[in-house]
Amino acid sequence: MLKFLLSIFFAWLLYKLVFDLIIPGYKVTKQVRRQMSDMQQHMRQQYEEQQGGQPGNSQQQAPPVQQKPADKGDYIDFEEIK
């Protein structure tokens, strides 16, 4: 009789462990991963819109930088002393 009660208790304990801890943990993990994926996709879309609206082209060239002519009046030559 005691063996039967212990087996019922362990079966109930296993049931509670699976349905109150493992399955909800799995569902939460799956939901968090999906939300992170959605957030990354949303951020990628925003970035592409800010870069000129060219989706799929993440390597865009920077606009050319205009270089001003160097002022040669106050130039001092530098030598490294070791």
Protein Blocks (a to p, Z undefined) as FASTA:
>chain_A
ZZmmmmmmmmmmmmmmmmmmmmmmmmmmmmmmmmmmmmmmmmmmmmmmmnnopghiabcc
ddddddddddfklgccddddZZ
